[in-house]
Amino acid sequence: MASGDSELHTLVGAYVMDAVTEFERAAFSRHLTSCPECRAEIRELQEAAARLGTAAAVLPRSELKGQTIRAASRISQLPPATPAPGRTWRRLTALPRAALMAAAVLAASAAVLGVVTQHTMQQLDHSQRQNHMIAAVLNAPDVVILTAKVSTGGTATVMMSHSEHALVFTAHGLRALPAARSYELWLMGPHGDRPAGMLTAEAGGMAGPAVVSGLTPGDMIGLTIEPVAGSRQPTSAPIVLIGHGNN
């Protein structure tokens, strides 16, 4: 690998965040045509960045900033503690009430920010696990890609690997459902029908990628329309059923 290519590898993160110059963008775009590793890493980072952009943000109350600044302006800095005559250390004066209030406000703000940060990190952790599972399926030596029409409209695609015991389901063109109904995925095979997760159709009927684990020999992936909370067993016939048996 040429040294120039090694340097281009380091631009993956900046390229995803649109933080490169036009010269770097052009050079990196050329590099992508011959570097599958960078293309795969960009797909993963773009999915993580998109999910991070939808993370919930919690704004503090509008008056919080003013209260904190006013409290801080009334608080004098305490002098350093020094030994007093006849005593080892002198007793510090009690903190003013405003200082305690300001500390409480700041502590509450830190708690709120901590909850937001924890929620965001959990989302990132889930996204990373999902991306790793998708990459494992796509890179599996036995991966197969199957496509079928959805009877109510749209097309579904499955990337399936029995060595990874998992599959990745995507769909487009799915029709919108009433508020009380939702799409549900199922593993259907010799071991019976097992729920594999709810599927939400976004704008344009796009859904997925949904990672389904627990794949066993003979299993197929089915999609049904169920109550919005989901079902333990299918309550309607599959609108699409995909697997080796019907390919």
PAZAPA-4460 file (N, C-alpha, C; in steps of 0.05 Angstrom, whole numbers, plus 32768, in hexadecimal, padded with zeros to 4 digits):
% residues 247
    n_x    n_y    n_z   ca_x   ca_y   ca_z    c_x    c_y    c_z   seq   type   mol
   8011   7FE8   8000   8000   8000   8000   8011   8019   8000     1      M     A
   800C   802B   7FEF   801C   8044   7FED   8017   8055   8005     2      A     A
   802B   8066   800C   8028   8077   8024   8011   808A   8020     3      S     A
   800C   8093   8007   7FF5   80A4   8003   7FDB   8097   800A     4      G     A
   7FD8   807D   8003   7FC0   806E   800A   7FBD   806C   8028     5      D     A
   7FD4   8068   8036   7FD2   8065   8053   7FC7   807F   805F     6      S     A
   7FD0   8096   8055   7FC6   80AF   805F   7FA8   80B3   8059     7      E     A
   7F9F   80AA   8042   7F83   80AD   803A   7F71   809C   804C     8      L     A
   7F7B   8086   8057   7F6B   8075   8069   7F63   8085   8081     9      H     A
   7F73   8098   808A   7F6D   80A7   80A2   7F58   80BC   809E    10      T     A
   7F4E   80C0   8086   7F3A   80D5   8080   7F1E   80CA   8082    11      L     A
   7F1A   80B1   808A   7EFF   80A5   808A   7EEC   80B5   809B    12      V     A
   7EF4   80BA   80B5   7EE3   80C8   80C7   7EDD   80E4   80BE    13      G     A
   7EF1   80F3   80B5   7EED   810E   80AC   7EDC   810F   8093    14      A     A
   7EDF   80FB   8082   7ECE   80FA   8069   7EB1   80F7   8070    15      Y     A
   7EAB   80E5   8083   7E8F   80E0   808B   7E83   80F9   8097    16      V     A
   7E93   8108   80A7   7E89   8120   80B4   7E8B   8139   80A2    17      M     A
   7E93   8136   8089   7E95   814C   8076   7EA8   8161   8080    18      D     A
   7EBF   8157   808A   7ED3   8169   8095   7EEE   8167   8086    19      A     A
   7EEC   8164   806B   7F04   8163   805B   7F03   8179   8046    20      V     A
   7F1B   817F   803C   7F1C   8194   8027   7F13   8187   800C    21      T     A
   7F0F   8199   7FF8   7F06   818F   7FDE   7F1C   817D   7FD2    22      E     A
   7F35   8184   7FD6   7F4B   8174   7FCC   7F4B   8158   7FD9    23      F     A
   7F48   8158   7FF4   7F47   813F   8002   7F2F   812E   7FFA    24      E     A
   7F18   813B   7FF6   7F00   812D   7FEE   7F04   811F   7FD3    25      R     A
   7F10   812D   7FC0   7F14   8121   7FA6   7F27   810A   7FA7    26      A     A
   7F3D   810D   7FB7   7F51   80F8   7FBA   7F45   80E0   7FC8    27      A     A
   7F35   80E5   7FDC   7F29   80CF   7FEC   7F14   80C0   7FDB    28      F     A
   7F04   80CF   7FCB   7EF0   80C2   7FBA   7EFD   80AF   7FA6    29      S     A
   7F14   80B7   7F9B   7F23   80A5   7F89   7F2D   808D   7F98    30      R     A
   7F36   8091   7FB1   7F40   807B   7FC1   7F2A   8067   7FC7    31      H     A
   7F11   8070   7FCB   7EFB   805E   7FD2   7EF5   804A   7FBC    32      L     A
   7EFB   8051   7FA3   7EF5   803E   7F8D   7F05   8025   7F8F    33      T     A
   7F1B   8025   7F9D   7F2D   800E   7F9E   7F32   8004   7FBB    34      S     A
   7F22   800F   7FCE   7F27   8007   7FEA   7F0D   7FFE   7FF7    35      C     A
   7F07   7FE4   7FF7   7EEE   7FDA   8003   7EED   7FDE   8021    36      P     A
   7F05   7FDE   802F   7F06   7FE2   804C   7EFB   7FFE   8053    37      E     A
   7F04   8013   8044   7EFA   802E   804A   7EDD   8030   8044    38      C     A
   7ED4   8024   802E   7EB7   8025   8027   7EA6   8019   803D    39      R     A
   7EAF   8002   8048   7EA0   7FF5   805D   7EA0   8006   8077    40      A     A
   7EB7   8012   807D   7EB9   8023   8095   7EA7   803C   8092    41      E     A
   7EA6   8047   807A   7E95   805F   8076   7E78   8058   807A    42      I     A
   7E6F   8040   8070   7E53   8038   8074   7E4D   8036   8092    43      R     A
   7E5F   802B   80A1   7E5A   8027   80BE   7E59   8043   80CC    44      E     A
   7E6C   8054   80C5   7E6D   806E   80D2   7E55   807F   80CA    45      L     A
   7E4C   807E   80B2   7E35   808D   80A9   7E1C   8084   80B8    46      Q     A
   7E18   806A   80BC   7E01   8061   80CB   7E02   806A   80E8    47      E     A
   7E1A   8069   80F4   7E1D   8071   8110   7E17   808F   8112    48      A     A
   7E22   809F   80FF   7E1E   80BC   8100   7E00   80C3   80FC    49      A     A
   7DF2   80B4   80EB   7DD6   80BA   80E6   7DC6   80B4   80FF    50      A     A
   7DCC   809E   810D   7DBD   8097   8126   7DC4   80AB   813C    51      R     A
   7DDD   80B4   813D   7DE4   80C8   8151   7DD5   80E2   814D    52      L     A
   7DD1   80E8   8133   7DC3   8101   812D   7DA6   8101   8136    53      G     A
   7D9B   80E8   813A   7D7F   80E7   8142   7D7C   80E2   8160    54      T     A
   7D93   80E3   816F   7D92   80DF   818C   7D83   80F6   8199    55      A     A
   7D74   80EF   81AE   7D64   8103   81BC   7D76   8117   81CB    56      A     A
   7D70   8130   81C9   7D7F   8145   81D7   7D6D   8151   81EC    57      A     A
   7D78   8155   8203   7D69   8161   8219   7D74   817D   821F    58      V     A
   7D64   8192   821C   7D6D   81AD   8221   7D67   81B5   823D    59      L     A
   7D7A   81C3   824B   7D74   81CC   8266   7D60   81E3   8265    60      P     A
   7D53   81E9   827C   7D40   81FF   827D   7D4D   8218   8274    61      R     A
   7D3F   822A   8267   7D4A   8243   825C   7D55   8255   8273    62      S     A
   7D49   8254   828A   7D51   8266   82A0   7D69   825B   82AF    63      E     A
   7D72   8242   82A9   7D87   8236   82B8   7DA2   8245   82B6    64      L     A
   7DA8   824E   829E   7DC1   825C   8299   7DC2   8275   82AA    65      K     A
   7DAC   8285   82A8   7DAC   829F   82B7   7DAE   829A   82D5    66      G     A
   7DA0   8286   82E0   7DA1   8281   82FC   7DBE   827A   8305    67      Q     A
   7DCB   826A   82F5   7DE6   8261   82FC   7DF9   8279   82FC    68      T     A
   7DF7   828A   82E7   7E09   82A1   82E5   7E05   82B4   82FC    69      I     A
   7DEB   82BA   8303   7DE5   82CC   8319   7DEF   82C2   8333    70      R     A
   7DEC   82A8   8338   7DF6   829C   8351   7E14   829E   8353    71      A     A
   7E22   8298   833C   7E3F   8299   833D   7E49   82B5   8342    72      A     A
   7E3B   82CA   8338   7E45   82E5   833B   7E43   82EF   8358    73      S     A
   7E32   82E1   8368   7E2F   82EA   8384   7E41   82DA   8397    74      R     A
   7E50   82C8   838D   7E60   82B6   839E   7E7D   82C0   839D    75      I     A
   7E88   82C6   83B3   7EA5   82CE   83B5   7EB5   82B5   83B8    76      S     A
   7ECD   82B5   83AC   7EDE   829E   83AF   7EE9   829D   83CB    77      Q     A
   7EE8   8286   83D8   7EF1   8283   83F3   7F10   8283   83F3    78      L     A
   7F1C   8290   8408   7F39   8290   8409   7F43   8275   8410    79      P     A
   7F5C   826F   840A   7F67   8255   8410   7F68   8251   842F    80      P     A
   7F64   8238   8437   7F64   8232   8454   7F80   8234   845E    81      A     A
   7F85   8243   8474   7F9F   8245   8480   7F9D   823F   849E    82      T     A
   7FB3   8236   84AA   7FB2   8230   84C7   7FAD   8249   84D7    83      P     A
   7F9B   8248   84EB   7F95   825E   84FD   7FA5   825A   8517    84      A     A
   7FAB   8271   8525   7FBA   826F   853E   7FAD   825C   8551    85      P     A
   7FBC   8249   855B   7FB3   8237   856F   7FA3   8220   8564    86      G     A
   7F9E   8220   854A   7F8F   820A   853E   7F9D   8200   8526    87      R     A
   7F98   81E7   851F   7FA5   81DB   8507   7F9A   81E8   84EE    88      T     A
   7F7F   81E9   84EB   7F73   81F5   84D4   7F5A   8204   84DF    89      W     A
   7F55   821B   84D2   7F3D   822A   84DA   7F25   8220   84CB    90      R     A
   7F0D   8223   84D7   7EF5   8219   84CB   7EED   822C   84B4    91      R     A
   7EE5   8220   849D   7EDC   8230   8487   7EC0   823A   848C    92      L     A
   7EBA   8252   8482   7E9E   825C   8485   7E8C   824B   8474    93      T     A
   7E72   824A   847B   7E5F   823B   846C   7E5B   8247   8450    94      A     A
   7E56   8235   843D   7E51   823F   8422   7E38   824F   8421    95      L     A
   7E37   8266   8412   7E1F   8275   840F   7E09   8264   8403    96      P     A
   7DF0   826B   8408   7DD9   825C   83FE   7DD9   825C   83DF    97      R     A
   7DE2   8273   83D4   7DE2   8274   83B6   7DF6   8260   83AB    98      A     A
   7E0C   825C   83B9   7E20   8249   83AF   7E14   822C   83AF    99      A     A
   7E06   8226   83C4   7DF9   820C   83C5   7DE5   8208   83AF   100      L     A
   7DD5   821E   83AA   7DC1   821C   8395   7DCE   8218   837A   101      M     A
   7DE4   8228   8375   7DF2   8225   835C   7DFE   8209   8358   102      A     A
   7E09   81FE   836E   7E14   81E3   836C   7DFE   81CF   8366   103      A     A
   7DE6   81D3   8372   7DD0   81C1   836D   7DC7   81C2   8350   104      A     A
   7DC5   81DB   8345   7DBD   81DF   832A   7DD1   81D1   8317   105      V     A
   7DEB   81D5   831C   7DFF   81CA   830B   7DFF   81AB   830D   106      L     A
   7DFA   81A1   8325   7DF8   8184   8328   7DE1   8178   8318   107      A     A
   7DCA   8187   8319   7DB2   817E   830A   7DB8   817E   82EC   108      A     A
   7DC6   8193   82E3   7DCC   8195   82C7   7DDF   817E   82BF   109      S     A
   7DF2   8178   82D0   7E05   8163   82CA   7DF6   8148   82C8   110      A     A
   7DE2   8144   82DA   7DD2   812C   82DA   7DC3   8129   82BF   111      A     A
   7DB7   813F   82B6   7DA8   813E   829D   7DBA   8138   8286   112      V     A
   7DD1   8145   8285   7DE4   8140   826F   7DEF   8124   8271   113      L     A
   7DF2   8119   8289   7DFB   80FE   828C   7DE7   80EA   8280   114      G     A
   7DCD   80EF   8285   7DB9   80DD   8279   7DBA   80DE   825B   115      V     A
   7DBC   80F7   8250   7DBD   80FA   8233   7DD5   80EB   8227   116      V     A
   7DED   80EF   8235   7E05   80E2   822B   7E03   80C4   822C   117      T     A
   7DF8   80BA   8242   7DF5   809D   8245   7DE2   8092   822F   118      Q     A
   7DCC   80A1   822A   7DBA   8098   8215   7DC7   8097   81FA   119      H     A
   7DD7   80AC   81F4   7DE5   80AE   81DA   7DF9   8097   81D8   120      T     A
   7E08   8092   81ED   7E1C   807D   81ED   7E0F   8062   81E9   121      M     A
   7DF8   805E   81F5   7DE9   8044   81F1   7DE1   8041   81D4   122      Q     A
   7DD8   8057   81C8   7DD0   8056   81AC   7DE8   804F   819B   123      Q     A
   7DFF   805C   81A0   7E17   8057   8191   7E20   803A   8194   124      L     A
   7E1F   8030   81AD   7E27   8014   81B2   7E15   8001   81A3   125      D     A
   7DFB   8006   81A3   7DE8   7FF5   8194   7DEE   7FF7   8176   126      H     A
   7DF4   800F   816C   7DFA   8013   8150   7E13   8004   8148   127      S     A
   7E28   8005   8159   7E40   7FF7   8153   7E3D   7FD9   8153   128      Q     A
   7E2D   7FCE   8166   7E28   7FB2   8166   7E19   7FA9   814C   129      R     A
   7E05   7FB9   8145   7DF6   7FB3   812D   7E08   7FB4   8114   130      Q     A
   7E18   7FC9   8112   7E2A   7FCB   80FB   7E3E   7FB4   80FA   131      N     A
   7E48   7FAB   8110   7E5A   7F94   8111   7E4C   7F7B   8107   132      H     A
   7E32   7F77   810F   7E23   7F60   8107   7E1E   7F61   80E9   133      M     A
   7E17   7F79   80DF   7E12   7F7B   80C2   7E2B   7F75   80B3   134      I     A
   7E42   7F7F   80BC   7E5C   7F7A   80AE   7E62   7F5C   80AF   135      A     A
   7E5C   7F4F   80C6   7E62   7F32   80C8   7E52   7F22   80B4   136      A     A
   7E38   7F29   80B1   7E27   7F1B   809E   7E31   7F20   8081   137      V     A
   7E37   7F39   807B   7E3F   7F40   805F   7E59   7F33   8058   138      L     A
   7E6B   7F2F   806B   7E85   7F24   8066   7E87   7F06   806A   139      N     A
   7E70   7EFA   8071   7E70   7EDD   8076   7E74   7ECE   805B   140      A     A
   7E82   7EB8   805B   7E88   7EA9   8042   7E6E   7E9D   8036   141      P     A
   7E5A   7E98   8047   7E42   7E8B   803D   7E2A   7E9E   8039   142      D     A
   7E2F   7EB9   8039   7E1A   7ECC   8038   7E0B   7EC9   801D   143      V     A
   7DF1   7ECA   801E   7DE0   7ECA   8005   7DCE   7EE2   8007   144      V     A
   7DC8   7EEE   7FF0   7DB6   7F05   7FEE   7D9D   7EFC   7FDF   145      I     A
   7D86   7EFF   7FEC   7D6C   7EF7   7FE1   7D59   7F0E   7FE0   146      L     A
   7D4A   7F10   7FCB   7D36   7F26   7FC8   7D1B   7F1B   7FC0   147      T     A
   7D06   7F27   7FCB   7CEB   7F1E   7FC5   7CD8   7F36   7FC6   148      A     A
   7CC2   7F34   7FB8   7CAD   7F48   7FB8   7C9C   7F45   7FD1   149      K     A
   7C94   7F5B   7FDC   7C81   7F5C   7FF3   7C65   7F5D   7FE7   150      V     A
   7C53   7F4B   7FF1   7C39   7F49   7FE5   7C28   7F62   7FE7   151      S     A
   7C2D   7F73   7FFC   7C1E   7F8B   7FFF   7C2C   7FA3   7FF2   152      T     A
   7C42   7F9E   7FE5   7C51   7FB4   7FD8   7C6D   7FB7   7FE2   153      G     A
   7C80   7FBA   7FD0   7C9C   7FBD   7FD8   7CAD   7FA5   7FD3   154      G     A
   7CC6   7FA7   7FDA   7CD9   7F91   7FD6   7CEA   7F8E   7FEF   155      T     A
   7CF0   7F75   7FF5   7D01   7F6F   800D   7D1A   7F61   8004   156      A     A
   7D30   7F67   8011   7D4A   7F5A   800B   7D55   7F4F   8025   157      T     A
   7D60   7F37   8024   7D6C   7F2A   803B   7D88   7F21   8034   158      V     A
   7D9B   7F28   8046   7DB7   7F1D   8044   7DB9   7F0A   805B   159      M     A
   7DBD   7EF0   8055   7DBB   7EDB   8069   7DD5   7ECB   806A   160      M     A
   7DDE   7EC6   8083   7DF6   7EB5   8087   7DF0   7EA1   809E   161      S     A
   7DF0   7E87   8097   7DEC   7E73   80AB   7E04   7E6F   80BD   162      H     A
   7E1C   7E75   80B2   7E34   7E73   80C3   7E34   7E88   80D9   163      S     A
   7E28   7E9F   80D4   7E25   7EB4   80E8   7E0B   7EB2   80F8   164      E     A
   7DF9   7E9F   80F0   7DDF   7E9C   80FD   7DD0   7EB6   80FD   165      H     A
   7DD2   7EC5   80E7   7DC5   7EE0   80E7   7DBE   7EE7   80CA   166      A     A
   7DAD   7EFB   80C8   7DA6   7F07   80AE   7DA0   7F24   80B1   167      L     A
   7DA1   7F33   809B   7D9B   7F4F   809A   7D84   7F53   8087   168      V     A
   7D6F   7F60   8091   7D56   7F64   8081   7D52   7F81   807B   169      F     A
   7D4D   7F88   8062   7D47   7FA3   805A   7D2F   7FA2   8047   170      T     A
   7D20   7FB8   8045   7D09   7FB9   8033   7D05   7FD5   8029   171      A     A
   7CF9   7FD8   8012   7CF2   7FF3   8009   7CD7   7FF1   7FFB   172      H     A
   7CC9   8007   7FFA   7CAE   8008   7FEE   7C98   7FFC   7FFF   173      G     A
   7C9D   7FF8   8019   7C88   7FEE   802A   7C72   8003   802D   174      L     A
   7C59   7FFA   802E   7C43   800D   8030   7C41   8016   804D   175      R     A
   7C37   802E   8051   7C32   8038   806C   7C1B   8029   8079   176      A     A
   7C1E   8024   8093   7C09   8015   80A2   7BFA   8028   80B5   177      L     A
   7BE1   8020   80BC   7BD3   802F   80D1   7BE2   8030   80EB   178      P     A
   7BDC   8044   80FB   7BEB   8048   8114   7BEB   8030   8127   179      A     A
   7BD6   8020   8125   7BD3   8009   8137   7BE1   7FF0   812D   180      A     A
   7BED   7FF1   8115   7BFA   7FDA   8109   7C17   7FDF   8104   181      R     A
   7C27   7FC9   8102   7C43   7FCC   80FD   7C4D   7FB3   80F0   182      S     A
   7C65   7FB5   80E3   7C72   7F9E   80D6   7C82   7F8F   80EC   183      Y     A
   7C81   7F74   80EA   7C91   7F64   80FD   7C9F   7F4E   80ED   184      E     A
   7CB9   7F4A   80F4   7CC9   7F35   80E8   7CC8   7F1B   80F8   185      L     A
   7CCA   7F05   80E9   7CC9   7EEA   80F6   7CDD   7ED8   80EA   186      W     A
   7CEA   7EC7   80FB   7CF9   7EB0   80F1   7CE5   7E99   80F0   187      L     A
   7CE2   7E8D   80D9   7CCF   7E78   80D5   7CDD   7E5F   80CA   188      M     A
   7CDB   7E49   80D9   7CE8   7E31   80D0   7CE1   7E19   80E1   189      G     A
   7CF2   7E05   80E1   7CED   7DEC   80EF   7CE9   7DF0   810D   190      P     A
   7CF4   7E05   8118   7CF1   7E0B   8135   7CD9   7E1C   813B   191      H     A
   7CC8   7E20   8127   7CB0   7E31   812C   7CB5   7E4D   8124   192      G     A
   7CA0   7E5E   8129   7CA2   7E7A   8122   7CAB   7E8A   813B   193      D     A
   7CC1   7E99   8138   7CCC   7EA9   814E   7CCD   7EC6   8146   194      R     A
   7CC3   7ED8   8158   7CC4   7EF5   8151   7CE1   7EFE   814F   195      P     A
   7CE6   7F0F   813B   7D02   7F18   8136   7D04   7F36   8136   196      A     A
   7CEF   7F44   8140   7CF1   7F61   8142   7CDD   7F70   8131   197      G     A
   7CD6   7F88   813B   7CC4   7F99   812D   7CD3   7FA9   8117   198      M     A
   7CC5   7FB0   8102   7CD2   7FBE   80EB   7CC2   7FD7   80E5   199      L     A
   7CCF   7FEE   80E5   7CC2   8007   80E0   7CC8   8011   80C4   200      T     A
   7CB3   8017   80B5   7CB7   8021   809A   7CB9   8040   809B   201      A     A
   7CCF   804A   8091   7CD3   8067   8091   7CC8   8073   8078   202      E     A
   7CCF   808C   8073   7CC6   809A   805B   7CCE   808B   8042   203      A     A
   7CBC   8088   802F   7CC2   8079   8017   7CBF   805B   801A   204      G     A
   7CB6   8052   8032   7CB3   8035   8037   7CCD   8027   803C   205      G     A
   7CE3   8036   8043   7CFC   802A   8049   7CFC   801E   8065   206      M     A
   7D07   8006   8068   7D09   7FF9   8083   7D23   7FEA   8085   207      A     A
   7D2F   7FEB   809D   7D48   7FDD   80A2   7D60   7FEF   809E   208      G     A
   7D77   7FE3   809F   7D7D   7FC7   80A2   7D76   7FBD   80BE   209      P     A
   7D69   7FA5   80BF   7D63   7F98   80D8   7D74   7F7F   80DA   210      A     A
   7D83   7F7C   80F0   7D94   7F65   80F4   7D84   7F50   8104   211      V     A
   7D82   7F38   80FA   7D74   7F23   8108   7D88   7F0C   810E   212      V     A
   7D8B   7F06   8127   7D9D   7EF0   8130   7D8D   7ED8   8137   213      S     A
   7D9A   7EC2   813D   7D8C   7EA9   8145   7D83   7E99   812D   214      G     A
   7D8F   7E9E   8116   7D87   7E8F   80FD   7D91   7E72   8100   215      L     A
   7D7E   7E5F   80FB   7D85   7E42   80FC   7D7F   7E36   80E1   216      T     A
   7D8A   7E1E   80DB   7D86   7E11   80C1   7D68   7E0E   80BB   217      P     A
   7D60   7E14   80A3   7D45   7E12   809B   7D34   7E2A   80A0   218      G     A
   7D3F   7E3E   80AE   7D2F   7E56   80B4   7D2C   7E68   809C   219      D     A
   7D14   7E75   809A   7D0F   7E8A   8087   7D07   7EA3   8097   220      M     A
   7D09   7EBA   808A   7D01   7ED3   8097   7CE6   7EDC   808B   221      I     A
   7CD3   7EE1   809C   7CB9   7EE9   8093   7CB1   7F05   809E   222      G     A
   7C9F   7F12   8091   7C96   7F2D   8099   7C78   7F2C   809A   223      L     A
   7C6C   7F34   80B1   7C4F   7F35   80B3   7C47   7F50   80BD   224      T     A
   7C2D   7F56   80BC   7C21   7F6E   80C7   7C13   7F67   80E1   225      I     A
   7C1C   7F74   80F7   7C13   7F6D   8111   7C09   7F86   8121   226      E     A
   7BFD   7F82   8138   7BF7   7F99   8149   7C11   7FA8   814F   227      P     A
   7C0F   7FC2   8155   7C27   7FD3   8157   7C3A   7FC9   816D   228      V     A
   7C2F   7FBC   8182   7C40   7FB2   8198   7C4E   7F98   8191   229      A     A
   7C47   7F8C   817A   7C53   7F72   8172   7C43   7F5B   817D   230      G     A
   7C49   7F43   8172   7C3B   7F2A   817A   7C4F   7F15   8181   231      S     A
   7C46   7F02   8192   7C57   7EEB   8198   7C57   7ED6   8182   232      R     A
   7C41   7ED5   8173   7C3E   7EC3   815C   7C31   7ED3   8146   233      Q     A
   7C37   7ECD   812D   7C2B   7EDC   8117   7C0D   7EDA   8117   234      P     A
   7BFF   7EF1   8113   7BE2   7EF1   8112   7BD8   7EF4   80F5   235      T     A
   7BEB   7EF5   80E2   7BE3   7EF7   80C6   7BF8   7EE9   80B5   236      S     A
   7BF1   7EE3   809C   7C04   7ED5   808A   7C1B   7EE8   8083   237      A     A
   7C33   7EDD   807F   7C49   7EEE   8077   7C44   7EFC   805D   238      P     A
   7C4B   7F16   805C   7C49   7F25   8043   7C63   7F21   8032   239      I     A
   7C77   7F16   803E   7C8F   7F0D   8030   7C9D   7EF8   8040   240      V     A
   7CA8   7EE4   8033   7CB6   7ECE   8041   7CCE   7EC7   8030   241      L     A
   7CE6   7ECA   803C   7CFF   7EC8   802D   7D11   7EB3   803B   242      I     A
   7D1D   7EA2   802B   7D30   7E8F   8035   7D3A   7E7D   801E   243      G     A
   7D4C   7E6B   8024   7D56   7E59   8010   7D40   7E48   8003   244      H     A
   7D2C   7E42   8013   7D17   7E30   800A   7D05   7E3C   7FF4   245      G     A
   7D03   7E57   7FF3   7CF2   7E63   7FDE   7D01   7E74   7FCB   246      N     A
   7D1B   7E70   7FCA   7D2B   7E80   7FB7   7D2B   7E73   7F9B   247      N     A
***
